[in-house]
Amino acid sequence: MPLNFAKIRRVLTDKFWGNSHRQLSGSTDATILHDSHLSDFLHLTPALLAELIRTLWSAIFLVILGLFLTFNIQWSDQRWKYSGDDMKPLVDLGFKVLPETDKVFLADLFMLTLLVGSVFFTLFMAESNRARIIIVRRIFWLLGILLFFRTITLSTTTLPSPKNCTPVDTGSFWFMLKQGVHLILGGVKACTDNIYSGHTIFITTSIILFRVYCKYPYLTYYSYVHGTTGICLLVATRLHYTVDVLLAVFITYAVHSIYFFIVDLCIEKHFLHIRRAEERLGDKELYQRIGYIPNMFNVSLVGTVRWMDGLDIRFAMEDEQTVVQTIELSHHRQQVLTVERERKAASNRSVTDSQHGEGACENDSSSPHHGDDDGSSTERHLSLTITENALPESKISSSSSSIQIGTSGSTS
């Protein structure tokens, strides 16, 4: 008899979470009534508790990947030690441009200060505890993914040390685990911990944190200078080759870009039921003529990021009425944009016609009105009535129950 996994999951969920539902009361704030043993014990709502548990999973993921990376670093040193190849450093352009310095602590100092500063300011400026949990979870997931990629590159190719170095020893599991902790804390330095740079991962991640979450542009600009200095010190101290640093910057930026782009896709898919660009255009034939992508790529990746970011938890908090009104607001906004585009296109056509016909332009300039045959201009308005509980209180005032969206211009 096959197992009914859906039924088992429902039973376990009811046992763990208890019965919970959402009750709306005249405003956008939702009151979540719950009867959950664990959430009652911790004095937390089930939604917030789910966010914390998801964050715990991300922390475990990061710790496991970090320790596994240290094992691969130690094995890489041993492969280099017993390879019998020449141990001279590779030719590197950065080594010729930047003079060598033995002050290795400077590179660690710039990396740690930027990392701690970015995390502190980001969490301090977050608007709520839920936002802080989301930010921490994103940091854990993204760093874990980057360390996983780094584990692969270290395992496949071993580069010689950029400077004179003594390889670390390997031994039993517990010996390597203890030495791995020292590698993480900086007490032990490996020789072939090269491609790609772990220091640059943290530096680039810190800059992205300022870029995404910081409201003060001058702090973001300072992070660019601070991070660039730290990266130059990595090459000057010969901790990494220049290629290690460049690859780390590109890969870190790419991973963050893909992650946040998929977050946007998940939101569009949930609220607007959009899965790809051809659905936005409304013309599949045009999309295929230009893009020619018959089958959607990386469908599973969208669902993975949706779970990693906890979007399913936050989607469940939105009631059906809010979702419907969000869709209506989006459709009306698209209509306003269409009207605006038509007005600009008509204006451009009138300018083009006036340039090609000088006589017509003179006649038009002598008349008191331009544009329509009757010499009048009209104003287009789109009015959308939205109840107060359709949008957050920060978006609309308590005394206003409607939003007027309008564009004005001459008709062609």
DAFENMO-V69599 format. One record per backbone hydrogen bond with DSSP energy under -1.0 kcal/mol. CO is the residue of the C=O (numbers start at 1). NH is the residue of the N-H. E is the energy in kcal/mol with one decimal. If there is no record, write none. Layout:
CO|NH|E  CO|NH|E
This chain:
3|5|-1.2  4|8|-2.2  5|9|-2.7  6|10|-2.0  7|11|-2.3  8|12|-2.6  9|13|-2.4  10|14|-2.4  11|15|-2.2  12|16|-2.4  13|17|-3.2  14|18|-1.1  21|33|-1.7  23|31|-1.9  31|23|-2.1  33|21|-1.9  36|40|-2.3  37|41|-2.0  38|42|-2.2  39|44|-2.6  45|49|-2.5  46|50|-2.3  47|51|-1.9  48|52|-2.1  49|53|-2.4  50|54|-2.4  51|55|-2.0  52|56|-2.2  53|57|-1.9  54|58|-1.6  55|59|-2.1  56|60|-2.3  57|61|-2.4  58|62|-2.2  59|63|-2.4  60|64|-2.5  61|65|-2.2  62|66|-2.4  63|67|-2.4  64|68|-2.4  65|69|-2.0  66|70|-1.6  67|71|-1.6  68|72|-1.8  69|73|-2.0  70|74|-2.0  71|75|-2.3  72|76|-2.2  73|77|-2.0  74|78|-1.7  75|79|-2.2  76|80|-2.1  77|81|-2.1  78|82|-2.1  93|97|-1.6  94|98|-2.7  102|104|-1.9  103|106|-1.2  104|108|-1.4  105|109|-2.7  106|110|-2.5  107|111|-2.0  108|112|-2.7  109|113|-2.5  110|114|-1.7  111|115|-2.2  112|116|-2.9  113|117|-2.3  114|118|-2.4  115|119|-2.3  116|120|-2.5  117|121|-2.5  118|122|-2.2  119|123|-2.4  120|124|-2.6  121|125|-2.2  128|132|-1.8  129|133|-2.3  130|134|-2.2  131|135|-2.4  132|136|-2.4  133|137|-2.3  134|138|-2.2  135|139|-2.2  136|140|-2.3  137|141|-2.6  138|142|-2.5  139|143|-2.4  140|144|-2.3  141|145|-2.3  142|146|-2.2  143|147|-2.5  144|148|-1.9  145|149|-2.2  146|150|-2.0  147|151|-2.1  148|152|-1.6  149|153|-2.1  150|154|-2.4  151|155|-1.7  152|156|-1.6  153|157|-1.9  172|176|-2.5  173|177|-2.4  174|178|-2.3  175|179|-2.5  176|180|-2.1  177|181|-1.7  178|182|-1.7  179|183|-1.9  180|184|-2.0  181|185|-2.2  182|187|-1.8  182|188|-1.2  192|194|-2.3  197|201|-1.1  198|202|-1.7  199|203|-2.2  200|204|-2.9  201|205|-2.4  202|206|-2.1  203|207|-2.0  204|208|-2.2  205|209|-2.1  206|210|-1.9  207|211|-2.4  208|212|-2.5  209|213|-2.5  210|214|-1.4  216|220|-1.3  217|221|-2.6  218|222|-2.1  219|223|-2.1  220|224|-1.5  221|225|-1.6  222|226|-3.0  223|227|-2.9  224|228|-2.4  225|229|-2.2  226|230|-2.1  227|231|-2.3  228|232|-2.2  229|233|-2.0  230|234|-1.5  231|235|-1.3  232|236|-2.5  233|237|-2.7  234|239|-1.8  234|240|-1.3  236|101|-1.8  241|245|-1.4  242|246|-2.4  243|247|-2.3  244|197|-1.3  244|248|-1.8  245|249|-2.1  246|250|-2.4  247|251|-2.9  248|252|-2.3  249|253|-2.3  250|254|-2.4  251|255|-2.6  252|256|-2.1  253|257|-2.4  254|258|-2.6  255|259|-2.2  256|260|-2.5  257|261|-2.1  258|262|-2.2  259|263|-1.8  260|264|-1.7  261|265|-1.9  262|266|-2.5  263|267|-1.9  264|268|-2.4  265|269|-2.6  266|270|-2.2  267|271|-2.5  268|272|-2.1  268|274|-1.1  276|279|-1.2  277|281|-2.3  278|282|-1.8  283|287|-1.9  284|288|-2.5  285|289|-2.1  286|290|-1.9  287|291|-3.5  299|303|-1.2  300|304|-2.0  301|305|-2.3  302|306|-2.0  303|307|-1.7  304|308|-2.7  305|309|-2.7  306|311|-1.6  310|314|-1.7  311|315|-2.8  312|316|-1.6  315|318|-1.4  319|323|-1.7  320|324|-2.4  321|325|-2.3  322|326|-2.1  323|327|-2.1  324|328|-2.3  325|329|-2.4  326|330|-2.1  327|331|-2.3  328|332|-2.4  329|333|-2.0  330|334|-2.1  331|335|-1.8  332|336|-2.2  333|337|-2.5  334|338|-2.1  335|339|-2.4  336|340|-2.3  337|341|-2.5  338|342|-2.5  339|343|-2.2  340|344|-2.3  341|345|-2.6  342|346|-2.4  343|347|-2.1  344|348|-2.5  345|349|-2.2  346|350|-2.1  347|351|-1.9  348|352|-2.2  349|353|-2.5  350|354|-1.9  351|355|-1.5  352|356|-1.7  353|357|-1.7  357|361|-1.8  358|362|-2.1  359|363|-2.1  360|364|-2.3  361|365|-2.2  362|366|-1.4  378|409|-1.1  380|407|-1.6  382|405|-2.0  384|403|-2.0  387|390|-1.8  392|395|-1.7  392|396|-1.1  397|400|-1.0  403|384|-1.7  405|382|-2.6
